[in-house]
Amino acid sequence: MQNGISIYAGLDYDSEANLSLIETAAALGFKRLFTSVQIPETSAAETFQEDFEDILATAVINGFEIILDVNSQNFSQYDMEGIILRLDDDFTTQQITDLSHRRKIQLNASTITVEVLDNLLELGANFNNITALHNFYPHPWTGLDTYFFDNQNRILHDLGIEVGAFVPSKKGKRRLPLREGLPTVEDCRNFSTDLSARFMAALGVDFIIIGDGQPTYEELQAVAAIQSDEVIFHAQLLSNDLITTEILSRQFTRRADVAKSVIRAIEGRQYLKETNESIPPEEPSIQRSFGDVTIDNENFGRYAGEVQIIQDVLPADGRVNIAAHIVDEEIFLTGYLKPDQRFSFKFI
């Protein structure tokens, strides 16, 4: 993933802090910078312009791809090389088509419709120059519904269009005017930035941008670490068995044939064979619950080593060890793990 930060000119973010953030993010591997010329709360025009030019220059020096939010009235002022124009909803499909044949542009992923996309296809738009980025939502309770968000992404992905989304800063300086965070999906508004980013990865976005303009260094690190749609679950390790611990430290893939009550990993049994060891049963055997991570022990014969995430309440079974438990506030992520999607555990 080529993830990004947001920098805003003319607001109450210190200009030196803005430029320092660009350099820090570049050192962590960020590749995209989002900014806007459509923020009503900007300060005096001369301050905005000076800040804006410094932001662009510093971003270019640090190798960032710049995404600039524009509308049909002001875009011609910024129609320059090295900037991706993120088009507001007031552009006609003919304007979008024409622009797509001479530069990179970005659609509004939150409001795009199948009808508009069909029209762009009919007009012969150059989809090689088109990506999409969702809105962020400053007003609490107005962020996108997760189902709607997922459906919008599917519509765009079906046409091969890359899709990005915003996550908020939780501990950094949230942006004016409300300072309520700038998420795309409402459920993320009060999540940690780390959890929001991992949720976006679970939902299959192609890149993630921190919406607020002064995230903490730890938040930058968390988003920089998301490099694929792998779902990383924070979990508590419950097993003392070294072989179990070693197996659970690896990466897994959800089986394509979705089971009713558990998420089955493809690789667990093979990982166990590679160790030339066995996993003894753990006593006492107890009931399995939502979010438990289990591994089949030597009593399960050829199934020994199978790793599962429990999605139900299941009876105790002496052939199955409860090896870990996904932290309660993250169990919901298991519901978004798709067939053939990769996942892993980070023990805390």
C-alpha positions in Angstrom: 0.0 0.0 0.0 1.1 3.6 -0.7 -0.5 5.2 2.3 -0.7 8.9 3.0 -1.0 11.8 5.3 -3.0 15.0 5.2 -1.6 18.5 5.5 -3.7 21.7 5.6 -2.7 25.2 4.8 -4.1 28.2 6.5 -5.5 26.5 9.6 -4.2 26.4 13.2 -1.5 23.9 12.3 2.0 25.5 12.7 3.6 25.8 9.3 7.0 24.4 10.6 5.1 21.4 12.2 3.4 20.8 8.8 6.7 20.6 7.0 8.3 18.5 9.7 5.4 16.1 9.5 6.0 15.7 5.7 9.7 14.8 6.3 8.9 12.4 9.2 6.2 10.6 7.2 8.5 10.3 4.2 11.1 8.6 6.4 8.4 6.1 7.5 7.6 5.2 3.9 4.5 7.3 3.3 4.0 8.1 -0.4 0.9 10.2 -0.7 -0.1 13.6 0.6 -3.7 14.8 0.6 -4.5 18.5 0.8 -7.4 20.7 -0.1 -8.2 24.2 -1.5 -11.9 23.8 -0.3 -11.7 24.5 3.4 -13.9 27.4 4.6 -12.0 27.7 7.9 -8.7 28.7 6.3 -7.1 31.9 7.6 -6.2 35.0 5.6 -5.7 34.3 1.9 -2.0 35.4 1.9 -1.2 33.0 4.8 -3.0 30.2 3.0 -1.1 30.7 -0.2 2.3 30.9 1.5 1.6 27.8 3.5 0.2 26.0 0.5 3.2 26.7 -1.7 5.6 25.5 1.1 3.6 22.3 1.6 3.7 21.5 -2.2 7.4 22.2 -2.5 8.3 20.1 0.6 6.1 17.3 -0.6 7.7 17.2 -4.0 11.2 17.3 -2.5 10.3 14.3 -0.3 8.9 12.3 -3.2 5.2 12.5 -2.4 2.3 12.0 -4.8 0.1 15.0 -4.1 -3.7 14.6 -4.1 -5.5 18.0 -4.2 -9.2 18.3 -3.5 -10.7 20.7 -6.1 -14.0 21.8 -7.6 -15.0 22.7 -11.2 -14.5 26.4 -10.4 -11.0 26.4 -9.1 -9.3 23.3 -10.6 -7.8 25.1 -13.5 -5.5 27.1 -11.1 -3.9 23.8 -10.0 -4.0 21.8 -13.2 -0.2 21.2 -13.1 2.1 18.3 -13.4 2.7 16.2 -10.4 -0.7 16.8 -8.8 -3.6 14.4 -8.8 -6.8 16.3 -8.9 -9.4 14.8 -6.6 -12.7 16.0 -8.3 -15.6 17.2 -6.4 -19.1 16.2 -7.4 -19.8 19.2 -9.6 -17.8 17.9 -12.6 -19.7 16.6 -15.5 -18.9 13.2 -16.9 -17.7 14.8 -20.1 -15.3 17.0 -18.1 -14.0 13.9 -16.2 -13.5 12.0 -19.4 -11.6 14.9 -21.0 -9.4 15.3 -18.0 -8.7 11.6 -17.8 -7.1 11.7 -21.2 -4.4 14.2 -20.2 -3.7 13.7 -16.5 -4.3 11.6 -13.4 -7.5 12.3 -11.6 -9.4 10.9 -8.6 -13.1 10.3 -8.2 -15.1 10.7 -5.1 -15.6 7.1 -4.0 -18.3 8.0 -1.5 -20.7 9.5 -4.0 -19.9 7.8 -7.3 -22.7 5.7 -8.8 -22.9 2.9 -11.3 -24.7 5.2 -13.7 -21.8 7.7 -13.7 -19.2 5.0 -14.2 -21.2 3.5 -17.1 -21.4 6.9 -18.6 -17.6 7.3 -18.3 -17.2 3.9 -20.0 -19.5 5.0 -22.9 -17.6 8.3 -23.3 -14.3 6.5 -23.5 -12.7 7.8 -20.3 -9.1 6.7 -19.7 -9.5 4.5 -16.6 -5.7 4.0 -16.4 -5.6 7.6 -15.1 -8.5 7.2 -12.7 -8.3 6.3 -9.0 -10.9 7.0 -6.2 -10.8 8.4 -2.7 -13.6 8.5 -0.2 -14.8 11.5 1.6 -14.0 12.2 5.3 -16.8 13.3 7.6 -16.0 16.0 10.2 -19.6 15.9 11.7 -20.1 13.1 14.2 -22.6 10.4 13.2 -22.4 11.3 9.5 -19.6 8.9 8.4 -20.3 6.1 6.0 -22.1 3.0 6.9 -19.8 0.0 6.7 -22.0 -2.0 4.3 -22.4 1.0 2.0 -18.7 1.7 2.1 -17.9 -1.9 1.2 -20.4 -1.9 -1.7 -18.9 1.4 -3.1 -15.5 -0.2 -3.1 -16.8 -3.3 -4.9 -18.3 -1.2 -7.6 -15.0 0.6 -8.2 -12.8 -2.5 -7.9 -15.0 -4.3 -10.5 -13.6 -1.7 -12.9 -10.1 -2.0 -11.7 -10.1 1.4 -9.9 -7.9 1.8 -6.9 -9.8 3.0 -3.8 -8.5 4.9 -0.8 -10.1 5.9 2.5 -9.4 8.2 5.5 -8.8 7.2 9.1 -8.8 9.8 12.0 -6.2 10.6 14.4 -7.2 9.7 18.0 -4.3 11.1 20.0 -3.0 13.8 17.7 -4.3 17.3 17.0 -7.7 16.9 15.3 -8.6 19.3 12.6 -10.9 22.4 12.8 -13.7 23.3 13.0 -15.1 20.5 15.1 -12.1 18.4 16.2 -14.2 15.3 16.1 -11.8 13.4 13.8 -11.9 12.9 10.0 -12.9 9.3 9.3 -14.5 7.9 6.2 -16.4 5.2 8.1 -18.3 6.4 11.1 -17.4 3.3 13.2 -13.8 4.5 13.0 -14.4 7.9 14.6 -13.4 6.9 18.1 -11.2 3.9 17.3 -7.5 4.2 17.7 -5.8 5.1 14.4 -4.1 1.7 14.5 -7.5 -0.2 14.8 -9.1 2.1 12.1 -6.2 1.3 9.7 -6.4 -2.4 10.3 -10.2 -2.3 9.8 -9.7 -0.5 6.4 -7.2 -3.2 5.5 -9.8 -5.9 6.4 -12.3 -4.1 4.1 -9.8 -4.3 1.3 -9.0 -0.6 0.6 -5.9 0.0 -1.6 -4.5 2.8 0.4 -5.1 4.6 3.7 -4.8 8.3 4.5 -4.8 9.8 7.9 -7.4 12.6 7.7 -6.3 14.8 10.6 -3.3 17.1 10.0 -1.1 16.4 13.1 -1.2 12.7 14.0 1.3 11.4 16.7 4.4 9.5 15.7 2.9 6.3 17.0 -0.1 6.8 14.8 2.1 7.4 11.8 4.0 4.2 12.5 0.7 2.2 12.8 -0.6 3.3 9.4 2.9 2.9 7.8 2.9 -0.7 8.9 -0.3 -1.5 6.9 1.1 -2.7 3.6 -1.5 -5.1 2.4 -5.0 -6.3 3.1 -3.7 -8.8 5.7 -5.9 -8.5 8.8 -3.8 -8.3 12.0 -5.6 -9.3 15.2 -4.4 -8.2 18.6 -4.7 -11.1 20.9 -3.8 -12.5 24.3 -1.7 -15.6 24.2 -3.1 -18.3 26.6 -0.9 -21.2 25.7 2.5 -22.1 27.3 3.4 -24.5 24.6 6.4 -23.3 22.6 5.4 -25.1 19.4 1.9 -23.6 19.6 3.4 -20.1 20.1 5.8 -20.6 17.2 2.9 -21.6 14.8 0.7 -18.8 15.9 3.4 -16.3 15.2 3.2 -17.0 11.4 0.9 -15.7 8.7 -2.3 -17.6 7.8 -4.9 -17.6 5.0 -8.6 -18.1 5.5 -9.9 -21.2 3.7 -12.1 -20.5 0.6 -14.8 -22.8 1.8 -16.4 -20.8 4.7 -17.4 -22.8 7.7 -20.4 -22.0 9.8 -18.9 -21.7 13.2 -15.2 -21.2 12.8 -12.6 -19.4 10.6 -10.3 -22.2 9.4 -6.7 -21.4 8.5 -5.1 -23.2 5.5 -1.6 -23.5 6.8 -1.7 -24.7 10.5 -1.3 -28.4 9.9 1.5 -27.9 7.4 3.3 -25.5 9.9 3.1 -28.3 12.5 4.6 -30.9 10.2 7.5 -28.6 9.5 8.4 -28.5 13.2 8.5 -32.4 13.4 6.9 -31.9 16.9 3.5 -32.6 18.4 1.1 -30.5 20.4 -0.1 -32.2 23.6 -3.6 -31.6 24.9 -4.0 -28.9 27.5 -6.1 -29.5 30.6 -8.7 -28.8 31.5 -10.7 -28.8 28.3 -13.1 -25.8 28.3 -16.0 -24.4 26.3 -14.9 -22.4 23.2 -16.3 -18.8 22.7 -16.3 -16.0 20.2 -12.8 -14.8 19.5 -11.0 -17.8 20.8 -8.0 -18.9 18.7 -7.7 -22.7 18.9 -5.2 -25.3 17.7 -6.0 -29.0 17.3 -3.7 -31.2 19.4 -2.2 -34.6 18.8 -5.5 -36.3 19.8 -7.1 -35.0 16.6 -5.0 -37.2 14.4 -4.3 -35.8 10.9 -6.0 -32.6 11.9 -3.4 -31.8 14.5 -2.1 -28.3 14.1 -5.3 -26.9 12.5 -5.7 -23.3 13.6 -9.2 -21.8 13.9 -10.9 -18.6 15.1 -14.1 -19.4 16.9 -17.3 -17.7 15.6 -19.8 -19.4 17.9 -20.1 -20.9 21.3 -18.8 -24.5 21.0 -18.5 -27.3 23.5 -15.3 -28.3 25.2 -13.3 -30.8 23.2 -10.2 -32.6 24.5 -8.7 -32.7 21.0 -8.7 -28.9 20.8 -6.5 -26.4 22.8 -7.6 -22.8 23.3 -4.3 -21.1 22.5 -5.2 -17.4 22.4 -8.1 -14.9 22.5 -8.6 -11.9 20.3 -9.1 -8.8 22.4 -12.7 -8.2 22.9 -12.9 -4.8 21.1 -11.4 -6.4 18.0 -13.5 -9.5 17.7 -15.8 -7.6 15.3 -12.9 -7.7 12.8 -13.3 -11.4 12.3 -16.6 -10.8 10.6 -14.9 -8.9 7.8 -12.2 -11.6 7.1 -12.9 -12.7 3.5 -12.2 -16.2 2.0 -8.5 -16.5 0.9 -7.6 -13.3 2.8 -4.5 -13.4 4.9 -4.4 -12.8 8.7 -2.0 -13.0 11.6 -1.9 -12.4 15.3 0.0 -9.7 17.3 0.2 -10.8 21.0 -0.2 -8.0 23.5 
